[in-house]
Amino acid sequence: MEIAAVEGSLSAIGYGLAAIGPGIGVGLVFAAYINSTARQPESSRMTLPYVWIGFAVIELLALLGIAFGFVFSGGA
């Protein structure tokens, strides 16, 4: 009986773990926006730019995670 070897890069696992944080963060940002809009609908136009800024910053963290995964693995 032969045991199969697992081949691949640990950076893929690292990025998968690094993507959990931004995924939760995006969910929290939009949940807070929906909650604030439900409580005070007239403020939805005022808070929407902050939602997009928060979304962009959180997604930047995800992109940094994948970039560092490539840098530390030595691949291009």
All heavy atoms as TSV, in Angstrom:
chain	resi	resn	atom	element	x	y	z
A	1	MET	N	N	0.837	-1.165	0.000
A	1	MET	CA	C	0.000	0.000	0.000
A	1	MET	C	C	0.893	1.243	0.000
A	1	MET	O	O	1.803	1.356	0.790
A	1	MET	CB	C	-0.877	-0.013	1.256
A	1	MET	CG	C	-1.899	1.061	1.239
A	1	MET	SD	S	-3.290	0.658	2.290
A	1	MET	CE	C	-2.928	1.644	3.693
A	2	GLU	N	N	0.569	2.165	-0.900
A	2	GLU	CA	C	1.384	3.355	-1.086
A	2	GLU	C	C	0.659	4.580	-0.531
A	2	GLU	O	O	-0.532	4.764	-0.770
A	2	GLU	CB	C	1.633	3.545	-2.581
A	2	GLU	CG	C	2.738	4.491	-2.883
A	2	GLU	CD	C	3.048	4.473	-4.366
A	2	GLU	OE1	O	3.248	3.392	-4.931
A	2	GLU	OE2	O	3.052	5.565	-4.938
A	3	ILE	N	N	1.377	5.408	0.186
A	3	ILE	CA	C	0.800	6.620	0.755
A	3	ILE	C	C	1.086	7.771	-0.190
A	3	ILE	O	O	2.222	7.984	-0.608
A	3	ILE	CB	C	1.373	6.902	2.153
A	3	ILE	CG1	C	1.014	5.755	3.093
A	3	ILE	CG2	C	0.855	8.225	2.690
A	3	ILE	CD1	C	1.613	5.881	4.466
A	4	ALA	N	N	0.053	8.534	-0.544
A	4	ALA	CA	C	0.211	9.654	-1.476
A	4	ALA	C	C	0.867	10.828	-0.768
A	4	ALA	O	O	0.546	11.151	0.377
A	4	ALA	CB	C	-1.140	10.075	-2.029
A	5	ALA	N	N	1.778	11.469	-1.462
A	5	ALA	CA	C	2.457	12.640	-0.918
A	5	ALA	C	C	1.656	13.897	-1.247
A	5	ALA	O	O	1.075	14.019	-2.321
A	5	ALA	CB	C	3.849	12.755	-1.497
A	6	VAL	N	N	1.643	14.805	-0.309
A	6	VAL	CA	C	0.966	16.071	-0.514
A	6	VAL	C	C	2.002	17.077	-1.003
A	6	VAL	O	O	3.010	17.303	-0.347
A	6	VAL	CB	C	0.304	16.574	0.793
A	6	VAL	CG1	C	-0.315	17.937	0.595
A	6	VAL	CG2	C	-0.710	15.572	1.275
A	7	GLU	N	N	1.740	17.642	-2.179
A	7	GLU	CA	C	2.671	18.605	-2.743
A	7	GLU	C	C	1.976	19.939	-2.882
A	7	GLU	O	O	0.772	20.013	-3.102
A	7	GLU	CB	C	3.158	18.140	-4.109
A	7	GLU	CG	C	3.961	16.862	-4.048
A	7	GLU	CD	C	4.421	16.431	-5.406
A	7	GLU	OE1	O	4.349	17.229	-6.350
A	7	GLU	OE2	O	4.857	15.296	-5.530
A	8	GLY	N	N	2.738	21.011	-2.775
A	8	GLY	CA	C	2.160	22.327	-2.932
A	8	GLY	C	C	2.901	23.341	-2.092
A	8	GLY	O	O	3.945	23.066	-1.515
A	9	SER	N	N	2.341	24.492	-2.044
A	9	SER	CA	C	2.985	25.597	-1.358
A	9	SER	C	C	2.244	25.923	-0.074
A	9	SER	O	O	1.011	25.930	-0.028
A	9	SER	CB	C	2.982	26.819	-2.277
A	9	SER	OG	O	3.449	27.938	-1.605
A	10	LEU	N	N	3.010	26.200	0.942
A	10	LEU	CA	C	2.388	26.607	2.199
A	10	LEU	C	C	1.849	28.021	2.129
A	10	LEU	O	O	1.040	28.425	2.955
A	10	LEU	CB	C	3.399	26.513	3.338
A	10	LEU	CG	C	3.705	25.109	3.830
A	10	LEU	CD1	C	4.756	25.157	4.932
A	10	LEU	CD2	C	2.462	24.425	4.331
A	11	SER	N	N	2.285	28.798	1.127
A	11	SER	CA	C	1.773	30.166	1.015
A	11	SER	C	C	0.289	30.168	0.671
A	11	SER	O	O	-0.431	31.093	1.043
A	11	SER	CB	C	2.562	30.953	-0.024
A	11	SER	OG	O	2.400	30.390	-1.302
A	12	ALA	N	N	-0.192	29.144	-0.020
A	12	ALA	CA	C	-1.624	29.062	-0.317
A	12	ALA	C	C	-2.422	28.856	0.967
A	12	ALA	O	O	-3.487	29.460	1.148
A	12	ALA	CB	C	-1.898	27.935	-1.296
A	13	ILE	N	N	-1.908	28.054	1.856
A	13	ILE	CA	C	-2.572	27.855	3.137
A	13	ILE	C	C	-2.497	29.135	3.961
A	13	ILE	O	O	-3.470	29.540	4.607
A	13	ILE	CB	C	-1.947	26.677	3.902
A	13	ILE	CG1	C	-2.193	25.381	3.134
A	13	ILE	CG2	C	-2.495	26.581	5.319
A	13	ILE	CD1	C	-1.466	24.197	3.693
A	14	GLY	N	N	-1.347	29.801	3.907
A	14	GLY	CA	C	-1.186	31.059	4.633
A	14	GLY	C	C	-2.134	32.124	4.139
A	14	GLY	O	O	-2.720	32.866	4.925
A	15	TYR	N	N	-2.307	32.217	2.819
A	15	TYR	CA	C	-3.244	33.219	2.304
A	15	TYR	C	C	-4.674	32.847	2.650
A	15	TYR	O	O	-5.484	33.718	2.934
A	15	TYR	CB	C	-3.120	33.400	0.802
A	15	TYR	CG	C	-4.148	34.378	0.294
A	15	TYR	CD1	C	-4.100	35.700	0.685
A	15	TYR	CD2	C	-5.201	33.969	-0.508
A	15	TYR	CE1	C	-5.054	36.608	0.276
A	15	TYR	CE2	C	-6.156	34.867	-0.927
A	15	TYR	CZ	C	-6.077	36.184	-0.535
A	15	TYR	OH	O	-7.034	37.068	-0.926
A	16	GLY	N	N	-4.993	31.587	2.635
A	16	GLY	CA	C	-6.334	31.164	3.032
A	16	GLY	C	C	-6.643	31.572	4.466
A	16	GLY	O	O	-7.738	32.037	4.775
A	17	LEU	N	N	-5.665	31.422	5.338
A	17	LEU	CA	C	-5.852	31.853	6.726
A	17	LEU	C	C	-5.875	33.372	6.834
A	17	LEU	O	O	-6.618	33.933	7.645
A	17	LEU	CB	C	-4.747	31.279	7.604
A	17	LEU	CG	C	-4.768	29.767	7.788
A	17	LEU	CD1	C	-3.545	29.308	8.566
A	17	LEU	CD2	C	-6.037	29.330	8.485
A	18	ALA	N	N	-5.082	34.046	5.995
A	18	ALA	CA	C	-5.054	35.512	6.033
A	18	ALA	C	C	-6.339	36.114	5.464
A	18	ALA	O	O	-6.671	37.248	5.781
A	18	ALA	CB	C	-3.849	36.030	5.253
A	19	ALA	N	N	-7.052	35.394	4.640
A	19	ALA	CA	C	-8.286	35.906	4.044
A	19	ALA	C	C	-9.469	35.824	5.002
A	19	ALA	O	O	-10.504	36.441	4.757
A	19	ALA	CB	C	-8.608	35.150	2.763
A	20	ILE	N	N	-9.313	35.090	6.082
A	20	ILE	CA	C	-10.401	34.980	7.056
A	20	ILE	C	C	-10.659	36.332	7.725
A	20	ILE	O	O	-11.807	36.757	7.875
A	20	ILE	CB	C	-10.086	33.897	8.101
A	20	ILE	CG1	C	-10.101	32.529	7.442
A	20	ILE	CG2	C	-11.076	33.944	9.252
A	20	ILE	CD1	C	-9.628	31.412	8.346
A	21	GLY	N	N	-9.599	37.022	8.100
A	21	GLY	CA	C	-9.730	38.312	8.786
A	21	GLY	C	C	-10.456	39.357	7.956
A	21	GLY	O	O	-11.428	39.952	8.423
A	22	PRO	N	N	-10.004	39.622	6.714
A	22	PRO	CA	C	-10.737	40.587	5.892
A	22	PRO	C	C	-12.163	40.157	5.582
A	22	PRO	O	O	-13.052	40.999	5.471
A	22	PRO	CB	C	-9.898	40.679	4.614
A	22	PRO	CG	C	-8.532	40.342	5.057
A	22	PRO	CD	C	-8.707	39.312	6.123
A	23	GLY	N	N	-12.395	38.871	5.454
A	23	GLY	CA	C	-13.761	38.408	5.212
A	23	GLY	C	C	-14.685	38.743	6.370
A	23	GLY	O	O	-15.808	39.212	6.176
A	24	ILE	N	N	-14.200	38.525	7.573
A	24	ILE	CA	C	-14.987	38.877	8.754
A	24	ILE	C	C	-15.138	40.389	8.862
A	24	ILE	O	O	-16.203	40.906	9.196
A	24	ILE	CB	C	-14.344	38.284	10.023
A	24	ILE	CG1	C	-14.431	36.760	9.984
A	24	ILE	CG2	C	-14.988	38.828	11.285
A	24	ILE	CD1	C	-13.648	36.075	11.074
A	25	GLY	N	N	-14.058	41.115	8.551
A	25	GLY	CA	C	-14.093	42.568	8.637
A	25	GLY	C	C	-15.098	43.194	7.694
A	25	GLY	O	O	-15.833	44.117	8.070
A	26	VAL	N	N	-15.146	42.707	6.456
A	26	VAL	CA	C	-16.112	43.232	5.482
A	26	VAL	C	C	-17.529	42.956	5.956
A	26	VAL	O	O	-18.412	43.808	5.866
A	26	VAL	CB	C	-15.854	42.637	4.084
A	26	VAL	CG1	C	-17.001	42.916	3.142
A	26	VAL	CG2	C	-14.569	43.190	3.513
A	27	GLY	N	N	-17.748	41.773	6.491
A	27	GLY	CA	C	-19.068	41.445	7.017
A	27	GLY	C	C	-19.477	42.361	8.162
A	27	GLY	O	O	-20.631	42.797	8.239
A	28	LEU	N	N	-18.529	42.675	9.035
A	28	LEU	CA	C	-18.836	43.561	10.157
A	28	LEU	C	C	-19.113	44.991	9.702
A	28	LEU	O	O	-20.004	45.660	10.245
A	28	LEU	CB	C	-17.685	43.555	11.160
A	28	LEU	CG	C	-17.513	42.287	11.982
A	28	LEU	CD1	C	-16.261	42.371	12.836
A	28	LEU	CD2	C	-18.736	42.045	12.834
A	29	VAL	N	N	-18.367	45.473	8.702
A	29	VAL	CA	C	-18.578	46.837	8.206
A	29	VAL	C	C	-19.970	46.974	7.609
A	29	VAL	O	O	-20.712	47.918	7.917
A	29	VAL	CB	C	-17.496	47.223	7.177
A	29	VAL	CG1	C	-17.891	48.459	6.399
A	29	VAL	CG2	C	-16.183	47.471	7.876
A	30	PHE	N	N	-20.346	46.048	6.746
A	30	PHE	CA	C	-21.653	46.153	6.105
A	30	PHE	C	C	-22.790	45.855	7.077
A	30	PHE	O	O	-23.874	46.434	6.957
A	30	PHE	CB	C	-21.727	45.273	4.859
A	30	PHE	CG	C	-21.000	45.871	3.705
A	30	PHE	CD1	C	-19.778	45.380	3.294
A	30	PHE	CD2	C	-21.532	46.952	3.020
A	30	PHE	CE1	C	-19.099	45.947	2.232
A	30	PHE	CE2	C	-20.872	47.526	1.956
A	30	PHE	CZ	C	-19.647	47.026	1.558
A	31	ALA	N	N	-22.545	44.987	8.054
A	31	ALA	CA	C	-23.573	44.742	9.070
A	31	ALA	C	C	-23.817	45.987	9.914
A	31	ALA	O	O	-24.959	46.310	10.245
A	31	ALA	CB	C	-23.162	43.572	9.958
A	32	ALA	N	N	-22.743	46.697	10.233
A	32	ALA	CA	C	-22.893	47.931	11.000
A	32	ALA	C	C	-23.622	48.995	10.184
A	32	ALA	O	O	-24.438	49.755	10.724
A	32	ALA	CB	C	-21.526	48.447	11.438
A	33	TYR	N	N	-23.335	49.052	8.886
A	33	TYR	CA	C	-24.031	50.026	8.029
A	33	TYR	C	C	-25.522	49.698	7.934
A	33	TYR	O	O	-26.371	50.596	8.031
A	33	TYR	CB	C	-23.410	50.055	6.645
A	33	TYR	CG	C	-24.166	50.946	5.686
A	33	TYR	CD1	C	-24.154	52.320	5.841
A	33	TYR	CD2	C	-24.908	50.412	4.639
A	33	TYR	CE1	C	-24.857	53.146	4.992
A	33	TYR	CE2	C	-25.603	51.228	3.777
A	33	TYR	CZ	C	-25.580	52.597	3.952
A	33	TYR	OH	O	-26.283	53.407	3.103
A	34	ILE	N	N	-25.848	48.446	7.755
A	34	ILE	CA	C	-27.258	48.051	7.673
A	34	ILE	C	C	-27.963	48.339	8.997
A	34	ILE	O	O	-29.102	48.827	9.009
A	34	ILE	CB	C	-27.376	46.562	7.285
A	34	ILE	CG1	C	-26.943	46.371	5.841
A	34	ILE	CG2	C	-28.787	46.044	7.492
A	34	ILE	CD1	C	-26.774	44.931	5.433
A	35	ASN	N	N	-27.285	48.062	10.100
A	35	ASN	CA	C	-27.867	48.321	11.414
A	35	ASN	C	C	-28.096	49.818	11.634
A	35	ASN	O	O	-29.149	50.230	12.117
A	35	ASN	CB	C	-26.962	47.757	12.500
A	35	ASN	CG	C	-27.626	47.714	13.850
A	35	ASN	OD1	O	-28.828	47.846	13.952
A	35	ASN	ND2	N	-26.821	47.520	14.885
A	36	SER	N	N	-27.110	50.640	11.261
A	36	SER	CA	C	-27.279	52.080	11.456
A	36	SER	C	C	-28.341	52.655	10.529
A	36	SER	O	O	-29.073	53.573	10.907
A	36	SER	CB	C	-25.950	52.803	11.239
A	36	SER	OG	O	-25.575	52.757	9.885
A	37	THR	N	N	-28.449	52.130	9.320
A	37	THR	CA	C	-29.481	52.598	8.394
A	37	THR	C	C	-30.868	52.172	8.862
A	37	THR	O	O	-31.836	52.919	8.699
A	37	THR	CB	C	-29.211	52.068	6.979
A	37	THR	OG1	O	-27.899	52.489	6.580
A	37	THR	CG2	C	-30.210	52.596	5.982
A	38	ALA	N	N	-30.963	51.002	9.449
A	38	ALA	CA	C	-32.254	50.560	9.969
A	38	ALA	C	C	-32.693	51.400	11.159
A	38	ALA	O	O	-33.882	51.681	11.331
A	38	ALA	CB	C	-32.174	49.090	10.369
A	39	ARG	N	N	-31.736	51.842	11.972
A	39	ARG	CA	C	-32.080	52.652	13.142
A	39	ARG	C	C	-32.376	54.098	12.767
A	39	ARG	O	O	-33.234	54.726	13.381
A	39	ARG	CB	C	-30.936	52.624	14.155
A	39	ARG	CG	C	-30.796	51.325	14.873
A	39	ARG	CD	C	-29.585	51.386	15.798
A	39	ARG	NE	N	-29.403	50.125	16.480
A	39	ARG	CZ	C	-29.758	49.902	17.730
A	39	ARG	NH1	N	-30.344	50.857	18.417
A	39	ARG	NH2	N	-29.544	48.747	18.288
A	40	GLN	N	N	-31.616	54.631	11.787
A	40	GLN	CA	C	-31.782	56.032	11.416
A	40	GLN	C	C	-31.640	56.159	9.890
A	40	GLN	O	O	-30.563	56.445	9.366
A	40	GLN	CB	C	-30.724	56.871	12.117
A	40	GLN	CG	C	-31.041	58.317	12.180
A	40	GLN	CD	C	-30.095	59.024	13.127
A	40	GLN	OE1	O	-29.099	58.479	13.570
A	40	GLN	NE2	N	-30.419	60.264	13.418
A	41	PRO	N	N	-32.714	55.942	9.149
A	41	PRO	CA	C	-32.651	55.900	7.687
A	41	PRO	C	C	-32.183	57.201	7.039
A	41	PRO	O	O	-31.576	57.167	5.966
A	41	PRO	CB	C	-34.088	55.582	7.264
A	41	PRO	CG	C	-34.740	55.016	8.461
A	41	PRO	CD	C	-34.055	55.615	9.639
A	42	GLU	N	N	-32.417	58.321	7.662
A	42	GLU	CA	C	-32.028	59.589	7.037
A	42	GLU	C	C	-30.516	59.803	7.037
A	42	GLU	O	O	-30.022	60.672	6.323
A	42	GLU	CB	C	-32.722	60.770	7.712
A	42	GLU	CG	C	-32.379	60.974	9.167
A	42	GLU	CD	C	-33.246	60.193	10.130
A	42	GLU	OE1	O	-34.086	59.382	9.675
A	42	GLU	OE2	O	-33.077	60.372	11.341
A	43	SER	N	N	-29.764	59.027	7.803
A	43	SER	CA	C	-28.312	59.187	7.837
A	43	SER	C	C	-27.586	58.242	6.874
A	43	SER	O	O	-26.360	58.189	6.883
A	43	SER	CB	C	-27.788	58.953	9.247
A	43	SER	OG	O	-27.890	57.592	9.574
A	44	SER	N	N	-28.333	57.530	6.057
A	44	SER	CA	C	-27.684	56.545	5.183
A	44	SER	C	C	-26.762	57.192	4.158
A	44	SER	O	O	-25.713	56.647	3.835
A	44	SER	CB	C	-28.735	55.683	4.489
A	44	SER	OG	O	-29.494	56.467	3.596
A	45	ARG	N	N	-27.139	58.354	3.629
A	45	ARG	CA	C	-26.283	59.050	2.652
A	45	ARG	C	C	-25.006	59.573	3.298
A	45	ARG	O	O	-23.980	59.660	2.647
A	45	ARG	CB	C	-27.037	60.208	2.015
A	45	ARG	CG	C	-28.163	59.796	1.139
A	45	ARG	CD	C	-27.686	59.652	-0.255
A	45	ARG	NE	N	-28.820	59.359	-1.121
A	45	ARG	CZ	C	-28.667	58.923	-2.327
A	45	ARG	NH1	N	-27.483	58.764	-2.821
A	45	ARG	NH2	N	-29.716	58.655	-3.052
A	46	MET	N	N	-25.074	59.942	4.572
A	46	MET	CA	C	-23.890	60.466	5.257
A	46	MET	C	C	-22.896	59.368	5.607
A	46	MET	O	O	-21.688	59.587	5.583
A	46	MET	CB	C	-24.289	61.193	6.547
A	46	MET	CG	C	-24.859	62.555	6.300
A	46	MET	SD	S	-25.223	63.519	7.790
A	46	MET	CE	C	-24.825	62.487	9.141
A	47	THR	N	N	-23.374	58.191	5.930
A	47	THR	CA	C	-22.474	57.124	6.379
A	47	THR	C	C	-21.973	56.240	5.247
A	47	THR	O	O	-21.009	55.494	5.447
A	47	THR	CB	C	-23.172	56.246	7.425
A	47	THR	OG1	O	-24.389	55.743	6.884
A	47	THR	CG2	C	-23.465	57.032	8.682
A	48	LEU	N	N	-22.566	56.311	4.072
A	48	LEU	CA	C	-22.152	55.443	2.975
A	48	LEU	C	C	-20.704	55.651	2.531
A	48	LEU	O	O	-19.999	54.665	2.282
A	48	LEU	CB	C	-23.105	55.589	1.776
A	48	LEU	CG	C	-22.928	54.583	0.651
A	48	LEU	CD1	C	-23.142	53.173	1.164
A	48	LEU	CD2	C	-23.882	54.876	-0.482
A	49	PRO	N	N	-20.185	56.881	2.440
A	49	PRO	CA	C	-18.762	57.020	2.081
A	49	PRO	C	C	-17.816	56.350	3.080
A	49	PRO	O	O	-16.792	55.796	2.683
A	49	PRO	CB	C	-18.537	58.534	2.066
A	49	PRO	CG	C	-19.877	59.112	1.840
A	49	PRO	CD	C	-20.842	58.193	2.496
A	50	TYR	N	N	-18.168	56.374	4.354
A	50	TYR	CA	C	-17.332	55.719	5.361
A	50	TYR	C	C	-17.352	54.203	5.196
A	50	TYR	O	O	-16.361	53.530	5.491
A	50	TYR	CB	C	-17.780	56.109	6.764
A	50	TYR	CG	C	-17.616	57.584	7.026
A	50	TYR	CD1	C	-18.725	58.403	7.171
A	50	TYR	CD2	C	-16.366	58.162	7.101
A	50	TYR	CE1	C	-18.592	59.760	7.404
A	50	TYR	CE2	C	-16.206	59.517	7.324
A	50	TYR	CZ	C	-17.324	60.302	7.472
A	50	TYR	OH	O	-17.167	61.639	7.687
A	51	VAL	N	N	-18.465	53.682	4.735
A	51	VAL	CA	C	-18.560	52.245	4.476
A	51	VAL	C	C	-17.590	51.860	3.372
A	51	VAL	O	O	-16.848	50.877	3.484
A	51	VAL	CB	C	-20.005	51.841	4.108
A	51	VAL	CG1	C	-20.059	50.416	3.599
A	51	VAL	CG2	C	-20.915	52.009	5.289
A	52	TRP	N	N	-17.565	52.629	2.298
A	52	TRP	CA	C	-16.686	52.296	1.174
A	52	TRP	C	C	-15.214	52.492	1.535
A	52	TRP	O	O	-14.355	51.735	1.086
A	52	TRP	CB	C	-17.058	53.101	-0.061
A	52	TRP	CG	C	-18.391	52.695	-0.599
A	52	TRP	CD1	C	-19.496	53.470	-0.697
A	52	TRP	CD2	C	-18.769	51.409	-1.082
A	52	TRP	NE1	N	-20.539	52.737	-1.211
A	52	TRP	CE2	C	-20.116	51.477	-1.459
A	52	TRP	CE3	C	-18.102	50.195	-1.231
A	52	TRP	CZ2	C	-20.793	50.377	-1.977
A	52	TRP	CZ3	C	-18.785	49.112	-1.740
A	52	TRP	CH2	C	-20.116	49.214	-2.101
A	53	ILE	N	N	-14.909	53.486	2.349
A	53	ILE	CA	C	-13.526	53.670	2.794
A	53	ILE	C	C	-13.098	52.489	3.670
A	53	ILE	O	O	-12.001	51.941	3.507
A	53	ILE	CB	C	-13.378	55.007	3.543
A	53	ILE	CG1	C	-13.527	56.165	2.566
A	53	ILE	CG2	C	-12.033	55.083	4.262
A	53	ILE	CD1	C	-13.620	57.520	3.227
A	54	GLY	N	N	-13.959	52.074	4.575
A	54	GLY	CA	C	-13.657	50.911	5.413
A	54	GLY	C	C	-13.502	49.645	4.602
A	54	GLY	O	O	-12.601	48.840	4.850
A	55	PHE	N	N	-14.372	49.471	3.606
A	55	PHE	CA	C	-14.281	48.306	2.726
A	55	PHE	C	C	-12.955	48.300	1.977
A	55	PHE	O	O	-12.297	47.262	1.874
A	55	PHE	CB	C	-15.461	48.314	1.747
A	55	PHE	CG	C	-15.393	47.251	0.705
A	55	PHE	CD1	C	-15.651	45.935	1.028
A	55	PHE	CD2	C	-15.078	47.559	-0.606
A	55	PHE	CE1	C	-15.587	44.942	0.062
A	55	PHE	CE2	C	-15.023	46.591	-1.568
A	55	PHE	CZ	C	-15.271	45.269	-1.238
A	56	ALA	N	N	-12.541	49.459	1.465
A	56	ALA	CA	C	-11.295	49.545	0.703
A	56	ALA	C	C	-10.082	49.245	1.580
A	56	ALA	O	O	-9.156	48.542	1.159
A	56	ALA	CB	C	-11.168	50.932	0.076
A	57	VAL	N	N	-10.084	49.750	2.807
A	57	VAL	CA	C	-8.952	49.499	3.707
A	57	VAL	C	C	-8.872	48.023	4.072
A	57	VAL	O	O	-7.788	47.425	4.101
A	57	VAL	CB	C	-9.080	50.382	4.973
A	57	VAL	CG1	C	-8.088	49.975	6.038
A	57	VAL	CG2	C	-8.895	51.830	4.605
A	58	ILE	N	N	-10.004	47.406	4.319
A	58	ILE	CA	C	-10.016	45.986	4.672
A	58	ILE	C	C	-9.572	45.134	3.489
A	58	ILE	O	O	-8.805	44.181	3.649
A	58	ILE	CB	C	-11.414	45.574	5.174
A	58	ILE	CG1	C	-11.692	46.243	6.502
A	58	ILE	CG2	C	-11.518	44.069	5.326
A	58	ILE	CD1	C	-13.119	46.123	6.958
A	59	GLU	N	N	-10.021	45.471	2.289
A	59	GLU	CA	C	-9.601	44.710	1.121
A	59	GLU	C	C	-8.117	44.916	0.814
A	59	GLU	O	O	-7.465	44.030	0.264
A	59	GLU	CB	C	-10.446	45.082	-0.100
A	59	GLU	CG	C	-11.832	44.480	-0.044
A	59	GLU	CD	C	-11.813	42.965	-0.006
A	59	GLU	OE1	O	-11.028	42.344	-0.741
A	59	GLU	OE2	O	-12.586	42.400	0.783
A	60	LEU	N	N	-7.580	46.077	1.177
A	60	LEU	CA	C	-6.146	46.297	1.032
A	60	LEU	C	C	-5.375	45.299	1.885
A	60	LEU	O	O	-4.328	44.787	1.459
A	60	LEU	CB	C	-5.781	47.724	1.437
A	60	LEU	CG	C	-4.293	48.039	1.453
A	60	LEU	CD1	C	-3.754	48.042	0.023
A	60	LEU	CD2	C	-4.048	49.350	2.127
A	61	LEU	N	N	-5.886	44.996	3.061
A	61	LEU	CA	C	-5.238	43.996	3.907
A	61	LEU	C	C	-5.240	42.621	3.244
A	61	LEU	O	O	-4.259	41.881	3.333
A	61	LEU	CB	C	-5.934	43.915	5.266
A	61	LEU	CG	C	-5.800	45.134	6.162
A	61	LEU	CD1	C	-6.660	44.958	7.405
A	61	LEU	CD2	C	-4.361	45.355	6.531
A	62	ALA	N	N	-6.318	42.280	2.554
A	62	ALA	CA	C	-6.370	40.998	1.851
A	62	ALA	C	C	-5.363	40.971	0.706
A	62	ALA	O	O	-4.689	39.963	0.484
A	62	ALA	CB	C	-7.776	40.743	1.333
A	63	LEU	N	N	-5.252	42.085	-0.035
A	63	LEU	CA	C	-4.287	42.137	-1.127
A	63	LEU	C	C	-2.855	42.098	-0.612
A	63	LEU	O	O	-1.980	41.491	-1.246
A	63	LEU	CB	C	-4.517	43.389	-1.967
A	63	LEU	CG	C	-5.805	43.389	-2.785
A	63	LEU	CD1	C	-5.991	44.736	-3.463
A	63	LEU	CD2	C	-5.800	42.272	-3.797
A	64	LEU	N	N	-2.594	42.734	0.513
A	64	LEU	CA	C	-1.264	42.641	1.115
A	64	LEU	C	C	-0.960	41.209	1.541
A	64	LEU	O	O	0.177	40.752	1.434
A	64	LEU	CB	C	-1.158	43.574	2.315
A	64	LEU	CG	C	-0.985	45.050	2.002
A	64	LEU	CD1	C	-1.024	45.857	3.295
A	64	LEU	CD2	C	0.296	45.300	1.262
A	65	GLY	N	N	-1.963	40.509	2.021
A	65	GLY	CA	C	-1.774	39.111	2.413
A	65	GLY	C	C	-1.361	38.240	1.244
A	65	GLY	O	O	-0.449	37.428	1.360
A	66	ILE	N	N	-1.995	38.427	0.093
A	66	ILE	CA	C	-1.617	37.612	-1.061
A	66	ILE	C	C	-0.270	38.056	-1.627
A	66	ILE	O	O	0.529	37.237	-2.074
A	66	ILE	CB	C	-2.719	37.612	-2.148
A	66	ILE	CG1	C	-2.458	36.495	-3.147
A	66	ILE	CG2	C	-2.812	38.941	-2.853
A	66	ILE	CD1	C	-3.616	36.202	-4.059
A	67	ALA	N	N	0.022	39.351	-1.562
A	67	ALA	CA	C	1.321	39.833	-2.052
A	67	ALA	C	C	2.457	39.295	-1.185
A	67	ALA	O	O	3.481	38.837	-1.707
A	67	ALA	CB	C	1.332	41.351	-2.077
A	68	PHE	N	N	2.291	39.341	0.124
A	68	PHE	CA	C	3.324	38.821	1.004
A	68	PHE	C	C	3.462	37.304	0.862
A	68	PHE	O	O	4.536	36.765	1.050
A	68	PHE	CB	C	3.058	39.195	2.446
A	68	PHE	CG	C	3.368	40.635	2.759
A	68	PHE	CD1	C	2.587	41.335	3.655
A	68	PHE	CD2	C	4.412	41.287	2.151
A	68	PHE	CE1	C	2.855	42.649	3.959
A	68	PHE	CE2	C	4.706	42.610	2.428
A	68	PHE	CZ	C	3.923	43.301	3.330
A	69	GLY	N	N	2.368	36.646	0.547
A	69	GLY	CA	C	2.455	35.210	0.295
A	69	GLY	C	C	3.352	34.896	-0.886
A	69	GLY	O	O	4.161	33.967	-0.849
A	70	PHE	N	N	3.257	35.680	-1.941
A	70	PHE	CA	C	4.127	35.484	-3.099
A	70	PHE	C	C	5.557	35.901	-2.802
A	70	PHE	O	O	6.506	35.261	-3.235
A	70	PHE	CB	C	3.604	36.270	-4.315
A	70	PHE	CG	C	2.506	35.577	-5.049
A	70	PHE	CD1	C	1.274	36.180	-5.157
A	70	PHE	CD2	C	2.685	34.332	-5.603
A	70	PHE	CE1	C	0.237	35.555	-5.833
A	70	PHE	CE2	C	1.673	33.693	-6.273
A	70	PHE	CZ	C	0.450	34.304	-6.393
A	71	VAL	N	N	5.725	36.984	-2.068
A	71	VAL	CA	C	7.072	37.468	-1.768
A	71	VAL	C	C	7.822	36.453	-0.908
A	71	VAL	O	O	8.988	36.133	-1.178
A	71	VAL	CB	C	6.999	38.841	-1.053
A	71	VAL	CG1	C	8.339	39.214	-0.442
A	71	VAL	CG2	C	6.549	39.908	-2.027
A	72	PHE	N	N	7.184	35.950	0.126
A	72	PHE	CA	C	7.873	35.045	1.030
A	72	PHE	C	C	8.036	33.649	0.458
A	72	PHE	O	O	8.890	32.886	0.917
A	72	PHE	CB	C	7.167	34.995	2.373
A	72	PHE	CG	C	7.268	36.286	3.149
A	72	PHE	CD1	C	6.179	36.785	3.817
A	72	PHE	CD2	C	8.457	36.982	3.199
A	72	PHE	CE1	C	6.267	37.966	4.521
A	72	PHE	CE2	C	8.567	38.158	3.893
A	72	PHE	CZ	C	7.471	38.652	4.568
A	73	SER	N	N	7.223	33.285	-0.528
A	73	SER	CA	C	7.402	31.966	-1.134
A	73	SER	C	C	8.465	31.998	-2.216
A	73	SER	O	O	8.934	30.944	-2.650
A	73	SER	CB	C	6.076	31.462	-1.718
A	73	SER	OG	O	5.744	32.202	-2.866
A	74	GLY	N	N	8.827	33.184	-2.689
A	74	GLY	CA	C	9.864	33.288	-3.711
A	74	GLY	C	C	9.329	33.177	-5.119
A	74	GLY	O	O	10.069	33.241	-6.082
A	75	GLY	N	N	8.033	33.000	-5.299
A	75	GLY	CA	C	7.431	32.897	-6.625
A	75	GLY	C	C	7.069	34.247	-7.177
A	75	GLY	O	O	7.091	35.260	-6.500
A	76	ALA	N	N	6.753	34.275	-8.455
A	76	ALA	CA	C	6.361	35.549	-9.080
A	76	ALA	C	C	4.924	35.512	-9.494
A	76	ALA	O	O	4.324	34.540	-9.754
A	76	ALA	CB	C	7.238	35.847	-10.267
